[in-house]
Amino acid sequence: MPKPLTDQDKRKQISVRGLAGVENVSDLKTNFNRHLHFTLVKDRNVATKRDYYFALANTVRDHLVGRWIRTQQHYYEKDPKLGLDMEELQDIEEDAGLGNGGLGRLAACFLDSMASLGLAAYGYGIRYEFGIFNQKIVNGWQVEEADDWLRYGNPWEKARPEYMRPVHFYGRVEHTPEGVKWVDTQVVLALPYDTPVPGYRNNVVNTMRLWSAKAPCDFNLKDFNVGGYIQAVLDRNLAENISRVLYPNDNFFEGKELRLKQEYFVVAATLQDIVRRFKSSKFGSTEVVRVDLSTLPDKVAIQLNDTHPAMAIPELMRILLDTEHQKWEKAWDICTRTCAYTNHTVLPEALERWPTDLLQNLLPRHLEIIYEINRRHLERIAKLYPGDQDRLRRMSLVEEGDQKKINMAHLCIVGSHAVNGVARIHSDILKATLFKDFYEVDPHKFQNKTNGITPRRWLVMCNPGLAEVIAERIGEDYIRDLDQLKKLLAFVDDDSLIHDIAKVKQENKLKFSAYLEEHYKVKINPNSMFDVQVKRIHEYKRQLLNCLHIITLYNRIKKEPNKNWTPRTIMIGGKAAPGYHTAKLIIRLITAIGEIVNHDTVVGDRLKVIFLENYKVTLAEKIIPASDLSEQISTAGTEASGTGNMKFMLNGALTIGTMDGANVEMAEEAGEENLFIFGMRVDDVDAMDKSGYDAMDYYNRIPELKQAMDQIAGGFFSPDQHDLFKDIVNMLLHHDRFKVFADYEAYIKCQEKVSALYKNPKEWTKMVIHNIAGCGKFSSDRTISQYAREIWGMEPSLERIPAPDDPRQ
């Protein structure tokens, strides 16, 4: 028999009922249980008092919100809106700009694919308060503004304070008979925020867990002086600065202490979280069941996305050695079988090399562990290659010199069981050059995993018209099996498909033209070819080669204004790192060329040049479906893969590009004859590096190139300051690492072919169909399936799990 309610219980019940403003207590209980189940204890079976408090608070809030809104309507009654514009609502949502470009966006595609393939995976990172800066163009120059993306809150995230973890910095190391102790440290708390990551129509929802830095309650309060209390509280900002702002460098290493703190912060918090979840036996349990980490590699795979999380290797070793008291050999076996490393760049300025004095101060125990890893590593190499001192120097984790540094890529290779590049050509370059010595010693470690993009965001969501045209021919299954796009080859000569694809492209162009007119106050010709280069501004990506083509085309139109020119609207967009002088000057050159070209009445609407301000994912989703020509023109051997190239291809743009990164495989899949490939190959670049690149030779030999350079140098595009672009001119003529002039002639000739084909819409669209049909390989589902099977030891599944409201089997 249930115990009868006491008067006190009744009073409690009545007070809850009164507080919530409901008469039906059973409704309140149902709501309460729902909040407890779905919102608060998804990781645990046992609820804390805090869980009950939040469940009750959220239940009450649910009941109050309706009344709250109704009250405001009563005070400020307006005509009710009968319909909602979905696009207007989408425009309100802020981009979570938590990465610099390809690397962060790749991770987002991977999360989508891992959920869609039913893989039990977490994505870990930092919850930056300020993401990649917002770019404003003021008088032709880039100006940065803080990206306060959280100012209105983020409805998709859920703080999980119950999983807060301490992260230690500074201090000193004590070697005692009981083991090694890292003492007198400063503690920062890592507060996790979870964002749901839904799979495609399979009811799977994975987790992205981002860490935010919080000062502990006693931060700097233990030893404040009289009157120091206020300062001690204000100093909490020092700890919380760790997750304040994203460093905005792409493909460039800046060895700042705060950046190293960020890298260790995410690693330390994440590894504690992984160990906690590993030691709990089953869903929701807080009980520790597994007492040691011997079987960690059988249950956990850690993929290091570039060297930024490289400190995971010494941190996992520290946990295994100092906390779990494992012997070195056992700990090292667990560590290497758990970790794998993806390299994303070969550019020397991008490779992370941390000064040992910085590590000694910030993470003294980790530096000790790195030295021991290196000692054992070099001992092994010395046995394999006796007397080869130069090889030992090349392969060391420690780089000697004016300032001793730790080579983080070497640490990642030595501490991982698998190493991969992100396109076939890139992986081959790693084995032949950058990591040649390591490949010779451990060839079995080295793999390729060509990047991919999610077709859910980059076709179905951003280009529904094209997605529908494809589905009408081959059904909808291609959305989760992109290889099925090959079926479109059967329709390559089908007039109705050719018509429909051209029609969707024109609709997208009209829509984007209207957007440009509204936001950029530029009226463009929607029947012109939309020639687009959007990516971070960097010398190796060669926006300057694009500029030289624009100037050449402008000069040709001016010379023969009555010729039947193919009209073009050339759009360039992308952010320059705030400290990258040359990249900022490149932006100023693009805007300066636009100022001259766009106001030249002789040229009219046959050529327009637009710099797309504040390029980000939301803008990419608008411009990519509207593009005709995709510019992928990096110097061969410099772009590891690229993923924008794949997005354009999938959305019906043709590619003009070098044989670099994933362009090589795109040409292979669609047929090289269906891309506009030009310029030096990797072998040609290598040969030129040996023989020497003489920019002046090209300048003196090619009249149109000389004319364009003289215009830039002489102030034609900067009449108010003739020498404005002198640094660009000097770089191109005397120290251009990326050999812009060497590919100029081939690029101009290739662009002539592009213009000629565009005059024949049917043949152009047939080439587009070949490209779309060749996109199957470039789904991130394929990439992630390969990571799962070949590195993580997991099997992807297309199984649909039951929805919460499905009856249980």
N, C-alpha and C positions, 0 to 999 in steps of 0.2 A: 504493500500500500504506500502511495506517495505521502510524504510528511505534509500535514496541513500547514498552510501559510500563516506565519505569525503576523501580528499587526505591523511590525517593522518591515517585513517582506512586502506587505500590501502597500505600505507607504512608499517603499522603493519603486514598486510597480507603477503606482499612480504617478509618482514624480517623473518616471521615464515617459509614461504616456503623455503627461502634460507638457513635458519638455519638447517632445517630438511633434506634438500637435496632432496625434492620431488617436482614434478611438480603438482601433483594432490592434491589440497587442500581438496577435499571431502574424499580422503583416510586418510589424516591426521586427519580430523574431526572424522571419524569413529573410528580410533585408539584411539584418545583422549577420546571419549565418552566411549569406551570399558574400558580403564584404570580407568576412573572416576567411572564407574559403578561397575566393578569387584574388583578393587584393593583398592579403597580408601573410598568409602562411603557405604560399605555393611551394616553398622549399622545406617546410617542416610540418610534422604532424602535431607538435606540441605548441599551443599558443601561449604567449607571455601575457602579463597584465597589460603591457603596452599595446599588444595586438588587440586585446579586447577594447581598450580605450579608443584606438583608432577605428575599429569596426563600428563601435557605437557612435563616435563622432561623425564618421562618414554616413552612417545610416540616418542620423539626425539631419545632417547637411542635405541629404537627398530629399527629405521631407520639407526642409526649409527653402530649398532653391526655387521650387515652383511658386511658393508664396512670395518669395523675394522678387522674382521676376514680375509676378502679377502686381505687386505693390508698386514697382517702378512704372509699370504700364499705367496703373491707376493715376500716378502722379503726372506722368508725361505721355498721355494717350496720343497715339498716332495711328494712321491707317495701317492695319496689319499688312505685311508683305506676303503675297500669296505664293510666290515662287522664289527659289534661291538659285543664283547663278553659280554653278559649281566652279567655273574658272575664276570667278571673283574670289570665292572662298580659298581656292588653291593659291591665289596670289598673296593672300594674307599670311600664309605659312612661311616662316623664315627658313632659309637654307641652313642646315647644320654644317657650317663650313669648317669642319674639324680636321681638314687635311689641306695639303698644298696644291694638289692637282691629281695626276694619275694614280698615285699611290693610295691616297685616301679613298678615291672613287672606286678603285679596284677592290679595296676591302669591302665596300658597301655592296658591290656586285657579288662578291664571294659570299657574304652573309645571306643574300637573297638565294643564291644557289644551294648553299648548305641546308637552309631550311626547306627549299623545294625538293631536295634529294633526301630528306629525312635523316640528315646527319646530326647527331647530338653534339652541337658545337656552340661555343661561346665566342663572341668577338669582344676583346678587351681593348680599352684605350683610355684617353684622358678626356674628361668633360671640361674642355676649355671654356672659361667664362666669355672670352673674346676669341672668335675664330679668325679665319683668314680675313684680312682687312677688306673693307668696301673701297672700291676704286672710284674716284671721281676724276674727270678730266677737266682741268681748269686752265684756260689759255693754252690748251694743247698738251699740258703736262699732267702726268699722273700725280694725284694727291691722295694720301691714304686717310681713311676714317675708320675708327674702331667699329668692329662688328659686334654690337651689343645684342646678339641674337636671342638672349634669354630675357630681355627687358619685359616682355609680356608673359613670361612663363613658357613652359614647354609641356603641352598636354600629353605628349607621348611617353614621357619618362616617369619613373616612380622611384623616389629615394628609398634606399634600403639600409637605414641606419643600423639595423640589427647585424649587418655584415661588415660594419666598419672595422678597419684593421690599422694597427700602428705601423708606421714606416720610420726607420732609424737613419740618421745621418751623423757625420762627424765622429767624435769619440776617439777611443784608442782600443788596442787589442791586448788582452792579457792571455798569456799561455800558462795554464795552471795544470797541476796533476790530474784534475777532473776534466780537462779539455780546454778548448779555446773559448774565450769570452770577449765579446765586443761590448765595451762598457762606456759609461759617461756620454751616451749619445743624446742627440736632440731628436725628439719624437714629433712627427706630423701624422695626423690621422687621415686615412683614405676612406672617404664616404662614397659608396657605390650608388649609381643611378642606373636603373634597368630600363631598356627600351625593347619592346616586343618586335621580333623580326618574323613576319608571317611567310610561310612557304606558299607556293602556288597551288591553290585548290586541293590541299592535302591535309588541312586542319593542323598542320605543324606550326608552332610558334616558338622560335628560338630566342635567345637573349643576347643583346648587346649590353655589356656592362662597362660603364664609363666611370672613372674615379675622379672625385673632387677632393682637393686638399682642405683640411680643417685643422685649426690649431687645437691642441688639447686644452681642457679647462684651466690647467695650471701653467699654461705656456708663459714662461718668463716671470711667473708670479712668486716662485719659490724664494727668490732672493732680491726682490725689489726693495729699494731704499724708501725712506719716508718721502712721500710725495711722488714716488715712482709708479704708483698703481695705475694711473691713467696712461702713462707711457707704455707700461707693460701690456695693457689691454690693446692699445693701438698697435703694438709690435706684433700682435697676432697676425696682422697682414703679411708679415715677412714669411710666415709658414704657408699662408693661404695663397701667396703669389705663385706657388708651384703650378697650380692649375689655372692661373689667371689668363694667359694668352698663348696662342699658337705662334711658334717661330715661323715667319713667313718665307723661309728659304726653300726653294725647290732645286734639287741637284747642286746644293752647296752646303758645306759643313762649316758651322760657326761654333767654335769650342768654348762656349760660355758655361759658367758653373750652373746657372739656372737651368740650362738645357740638359745638362747631365743629371741634375736633380729630377727633372721631369722624366727622363728615361729610366732612372732607377725607381722612382715613385711608382710608375705604372707596373713595372716588373715585380717589385716587392709585394705590392698589394695583390696583384694577380696570382703570384705563386702561393701566397698564403691562402687565397680563395680556392685554388686548385687542390692544394693539400687538404683543406677542410672538407671539400666535397668528395675527394678520394677516400678519406678516412671514414666518412659516413657511409654506411652500407647501402642504404636504399633511399628512394625519394622521401624527402621531408624529415629524415631522421637526424636528430642532433647527437645521437649516440655515436661514440667512436667505436668502430668495429674492426677496421684494419689498423693494426698497431704499427706496422712498419711500411716503408715505401718500396720494398723490393719489387712488387708487381706493378709499380707506377707505369712503366712503359707499355704494359699490356692493356692498360685502361686509359692512358692519357697521351695525347700527342700535342706538342707545343710547336707551332709554326712561327718562326721569327720573320716578320715582314720587313725586310732590309735589316741593317745593323742597329737600328734605333732601340730595339729591345734586347741587344746583345748581352746586357748585364744579367739577363735571365740565367745564363750559363754559370757564372760565378755565384749568383744568388742561390740557385738550386743546389750547387755544391756546398755552399755555406749551411743551408738547411740540413742537408744530408750528413755533413761532417759534424757540425757544432750542435745541432738540435736533436738529430736522429742518431748521432754517434755511430755512423757507418764508417767502415774502413775506406781509405781513399779509392782503392781499386773497385770496390763494390759501388761506391757513390758515383765514380766516373762512368761506370757501365750503365747505371740508371740514367744519368744525365745525358749521355750521348745517344742512348736509345730513345729518349723522350724528345729531344730537340732536333729540329730541322731548320735549315736556313735558306731563304730566298734572297738572291741578289737582284737589285733593281737598277744598277748603273755601273758603267765602267769609267765614268769621268773622274779623274784623280781628285779634283777639288771637292767632289761629293763624298769621298770615302772618309769615314769617321776615324780620327786618330786622337785619342784623349791623352793629354799630358799626364805623366805619372804623378807629378806633384799635386795636381788637382784631385786625382783619385786618392792619393795618400791622405789628403786632408778630409775629403768628403766621405770616402768609403775605404778606410784603411784595411779592413779584413778582406774585402774583395780584391784589393791589389795584391795582398799576400797570396790569395788563391790563384789569381791570374799568373803570378810569378811561378807558382808550383806547377800549374798547367803547362806553362812554357818550358820549365826545366825538363819535365818528363817528355814533352813533345820533341824538344831538341835532342834529348838523349836517344830517342827512337830514330830521328833523322840521321844523327851522327853514326849510328850502327849501320844504317842502310847505305850511307855515303861517307865512308871514313875519309877524313882529311879535307872534305869539301867545305871549307870555312865560308865561302861566298854563299853557298846554298843555305847554310845555317843562318847567315845574316838575312838573306832574302825571305826565309820562311819563319823567322822569329815573330812572336807576338809583340815583342818589344823592339821598337825602332830607336836606335841610338842616334845621337846628334847633339846639336846645341841644347835641345830640349828632348828628354826621353819621352816617348809616346807609346801608347798601346794601339796596335792596329786591330780595330774591332772586327773587320772582315775575317782576318786570320783567326781570331778567337772563335768566331761563329763556325768557320770551317772545321777547326780542330774539335770543337765541342758538339758537333752535330753528326747524325748518321746519314743525312742527305743534304745535298747542296744543289740548288737549281737556279737557272736563269729563266727569263720570262718570254723568250721567243727562240726559235731554233738557232738563228744566226748569233744571238746574244749568248746563248749557252755555249756555242762553239767558240766564240771569242774568249769567254771566261777560261775554257780549257786550254786554249792556244796561247793566251797572253797573261791576263791578270792573275789567274790561279794555276798557271801551268805547272809549277813545282808541286802543288798540292794534288793536282790531277795525276801526275806521274806516280805519286806515292799511294793514293787511294782512288783509283779510277772508278770503283764501284759506287762511290758517294755521289758522283756527278750526274745530274739528270736535267731534262728540259721540261718545263711546264708553260707552254704558250698561253699568255693571258687570254681572257675572254670578257664578255659583257653580258649582263642579264637581258634577255629579250623581253622580259616583262616590262621593265622601265623603258628600255631603249628602242622598243618598237610598239608594243601593245598600248602602253600608257602615253608615250609622247607622239605617236603617229597612228592613231586608231583608224584613220582612213586607209592607210596602206595595209595595216594588219587585217582589215576586213577584206580588202581586195585579194589578198593572199589566201585568206580562209575560204573565200568563195570558190577558189580553184582547188585547194589541196586539203581543206578541212582545218580544224583548230588544233590538232595534236602537235603541230610544229612548235607551239608555244612552249611546250616542255620537252620537245625533241627537235632541236633546230636543224638537224641533218635533213629533216623532211623537206626543207626548202629546195633541195635538189630536184624535187618533183616539178618545180616551176620550169625546168629546162624543156619539158614536154610542151610548154606553152610559149616558148621564146618567139615563135613566128605568129602567134595568135593575135590577130588585130584587136580583139576586144580587150585582152590583157594589156597590150601596148597602150591602147587608148586609156584604160582605167588607171594605169600607173602614171601616165603623163598627166592625167586629170587631177589625181591626188597631189602630185608634185606642184601643179599650178595653183591649186587651192591653198596649199601650205605656203607657197610664195606670196600669194595675195594677202593671206593672213599676217605673215611676217612683215610685209611691206606696210600694212596698216599700223602694226606695232612700231616699226621704225619711224613712221611719220609722227606718231603720237609721242614717242619717247625721245627721238633724236632730232625731230623737226626737219628731217631730210626726206624729200619726196624722191622715190626711186622708180625705175622702170621695172615692173614685175615681169616683163617679157625678156629682160636681160638675163644673162647667165649669172647666177649667184655663186661667186668664186670665194670660198671661205677658208681662212686659216685661224682657228681658235685653239689656243693652248698657252701655257706659260711663256712669257717673253724671255728668250735665252739665245745667246749667240749660236749655240749648236743647232737650234731648231730653225735657224736661218730665215727669220722674218725679213732680214735684209735682202735676201735673194728675191723674195716676193716684191719688195720695194723696187728693186732694180727692174723687174719685169713691168711693174706699173708705170715707171718713168719711161721705159722703152716704148710701151704701148701708147702712152700719152704723146710722146715725140712722133711716133709713126702717124697717129691720127692727125696731129697738127700739120704734119708734112703733106699728107694726102687726105684732106678732110672729105673729099667726095667719094672715097672708096667705100665699098660695102662692108663695113666693120661689124664683127659680131659684138653686140653690146654686152658690157660686163658691169656688174656691181661687185667690187672687190671689198670684202669685209675681213678685217683682222681684229682679233680680240684676245685679251689675256692680261694677266697681272705681272708686273715686274717686282722682284724682291725690293723692299724699300732701300736697301743699301747697295743695289746693283746699278751703278751709274750708267753703264753702257745700255742696259736693258731699258732704263727710263728714257735715255736719249733716243733709242729706237722707237719708242712710243711717240716721242715728240716729232721724229722724222715722218712717221706715218700720218700723224695729224697735220703736219705741215704740207705734205704732198696732197692730202685731201683738200686743204684750204685753197691750193692753186687749181687743182684739177676740177673740183666741184663747181668752181665759179668761172670756168672758162667756157664762154658761149659757143666757141668753135667746136668744142668736144660735145657739149650738150649732154643728153642722157645716154650716150654711147659708152661713157666711162664714168663711174662714180667710185669714190674711195671712202670707206666708213670705218672708223675705229669704234668697235663695240665696247662701250664702257661697262666695267664691272662684270666681266664674264664669270659665270658660275653655273651650277647644275641647272637651275631654273631657266637661265637664258639658253643653255645648251639644248634643253628640251624643246625650245622654240625654233632655234636657228638650224639645228641639224636636219630636221624633217624638210626644211625649206631649201636646203643647199643642193646645187647642181654639181659643183666641183669641190673636192676636198684636197687641201694642200698638206702634203706629208713629206717635207722636203729637207729633212735633216741630213747632215753629212753621213754617208754610209759608215756604220760602225759606232754611232754615237747614241742613237735612240734605242734603249733596251728592247722595247716592244712597241709602246703606244697602245692606247685603247680608243681614243677619239677616232683614229683611222677606221676601226671596226664599226663604230656607231654610224659614221657617214655611209659606209658601204651597205650596212643593213637598211638604211633609210633612203636608199636610191640615189646617192651621189656617186659620181665617178671620181677616181683617185688619180691625181698627178703626184708622183712620188719617186723617191730614190729606193734602191734595194737596201733598205734599212729596217731593222726591227721586224715587226709582224707584217710589214708591207710585202716582204719576200713570200710569206706563206699565203697572204691574200692573193698575190699574183698566181701562185701555184693552184689555189683552190678555184679561182674564177677564170684562169687562163691569162697568161701575161699579155696577150693581145687585147684583153678587156680592161687593162689599166694603162695609164699613161706613165710608163716607167722611163726615167732618164738618168743620166749622170754616172759618176764614178761608182764602181762597186768597192767593197771592202779591200780587195786586193789592189785595186788602183790607188786607193788612198794610202795603203801601206807602202806601195812603190814610190808614191810622191813624197811620203815622209822621209824615205831613204834618199831620194834624188834631190829633194828640196822643192818647195813651192814658191814660185816667183810671181807674186801678184802683178808687179809692174809689167811683166811680159804680156799678160792678158790685157791689161789696161792700154798698153801701147799698140797692141795688135788688133783690138776689136773696137771699131769706131763708135758703135752704139753704146758700148759699155763706158768708153772714155767720155762720151757726151753726158751720159747719166751721172757719172762721178763728178764731172766738172760742174754740172748744175748743182749738185749737193754741196760741193766745196765752195762754189762761187756765190752762194746766197740766193740762187733762183727760187728756192723753196723757203728761204728765210730772209726776205728783203730788208727786214728791220735789224738783222744781226747776221751779217754775211758769214761769219766764222762759227755760227751756232753748232754746226755738225762736224767741226774739225776733228774731234776725237774719233768719230765713226770713220771719217775719211782716212785718218792716220792708221787706224786699226785695220781697215780693209786693205790698204795699200802695203802695210809694213809688218803687221803681226796678227794675221787672221789665222787662228788655229783651225778654222772650219772651212777654209778654202772656197769661199763663196764664188770668186771669179772663175775657178776651175770648172764649175758646173753651169756657169751663166749661159754659154752658147747652147748647150744641150737643153737647158730649161726653156729658153726662148723658142727654140725649134719645136719642142714638145708642146708648148702653149699654142703654137700655130696650129698644130694637129687638133688640139682641143677645140679651138675656135671653128675650124673647118667642120668637125663632126657635129658641133652644136647647131650648125645650119641645117642639118638633116635630122629632124626630131625623131623620126621612126628608128633610124639606125642608132641614134644616141640611146633611146629607150630600150632597144634590144640589148645593148651593152649593159644598161642598168639591170635588166632582168638576169643576165649572166652573173652579175656581181651579187645580187640578192640571193640567187640560187647557190652561190659559193660561200655563203656566210655561216653555214652550219657549224664548221669547226670553231668559230669564234664566239660560241656561247660559253659563258662562265660555268654552265652545267658540265660541259666537257672538261674544262680545266679542273674543276673541283672533283669530278669523278676520278681524274688521274691522280690528283693529290691524295684522295682517299685511298685508292687501291695501291698506289705505288710508293707512297711515303707514310701514310697514317695507318695502314693496315685495317681499313674499314670498307664496308660494302654499301654503296648508295642504294636507296630504295625509292621506288615511285609509289609505294603503298600509301593509301589514304587512311589516316587514323580516324576513329570515331569523333564526331563533334561533341561538345559538352552536353548538348540536348538529345543526342542519339541514344536510343535504349542500349544499355550494356548487354553484351553477349553473355 
